[in-house]
Amino acid sequence: MARKKQFKNNKMRHLITKISPRSPISEQYRTVRTNLQFASADEEIQTLLLTSAGPSEGKSMTTANLAVVYAQQGKKVLLIDADLRKPTIHYTFRLDNLKGLSNVLVGDIALQEAIVPSAVQDLDLISCGPIPPNPSELLGSKRMQRMIAEARELYDVIIFDTPPVLAVTDAQILSAFVDGSILVVRSKSTETESAQKAVESLRAVNAKVLGTVLNDRDKKESNHYYYYGS
């Protein structure tokens, strides 16, 4: 029980953009947000997903903080936990996860029933819900496409947290339904070859790769985040 509580507390500390919005790290997240807004001058990026090459690269932490800075800008944001294998959003935002995306995709509940407001103004959440036996099939379903279309009518920005792209096909499948994809890598951890394979995997399905977020670039200055165009 103590370990579970410690795990939840660690996840909460990831929301530096909420706890300390004026910090240098939060400013880096705002830089990522700004660069994304200029990433496609001719096309608005309303829906985007974040993935990584492998586990433990800071993907979910980056996704949650990016959603917060979008909301702090006054955008109406929906953050969706589309990692139907190892979800984390319900830990990060202290949700019960009794219902969520998986329930919507199997037709148990409507989109509106899965949405939960967060403690951050203008940021709503959809947690994973019960972990299904067939995540890839659900993410590639017609219900998923309809849900995204419905969410587009309600939100300015919709952000998906997805599993590592080299581990399973989920991110590749979902990338076909969104306006852009971001790859998160960890300095001195992610191998260059793995990062290249991850980008190639996304481009193989015609995903629009907007760029890469590199975190932990300088350990001496704690976790700083930088954005590089693809």
Number of C-alpha atoms within 10 A of each C-alpha: 6 6 8 10 11 11 13 16 14 13 19 18 13 17 21 19 24 17 12 12 17 11 11 17 19 23 17 18 27 23 17 21 18 13 16 21 14 12 17 13 9 7 10 14 20 16 22 22 24 26 32 30 27 22 16 14 22 20 25 27 20 22 25 24 19 24 28 29 24 23 20 19 11 12 17 18 26 29 25 24 27 29 25 25 18 12 21 23 26 20 19 20 19 14 16 11 19 12 19 28 30 26 20 22 24 14 11 12 15 15 19 12 13 20 18 16 13 17 10 14 14 19 24 21 24 28 28 28 21 16 17 16 10 11 18 19 15 21 24 19 14 12 15 20 17 13 16 17 12 13 18 15 8 13 17 17 21 26 25 26 27 28 27 24 25 21 13 15 18 24 29 27 20 23 27 17 18 20 19 23 28 26 26 27 27 22 15 12 10 18 14 12 9 16 21 11 15 22 23 14 18 24 15 10 12 12 22 18 20 20 20 22 21 21 22 19 16 12 11 8 10 12 16 18 24 16 22 14 13 12
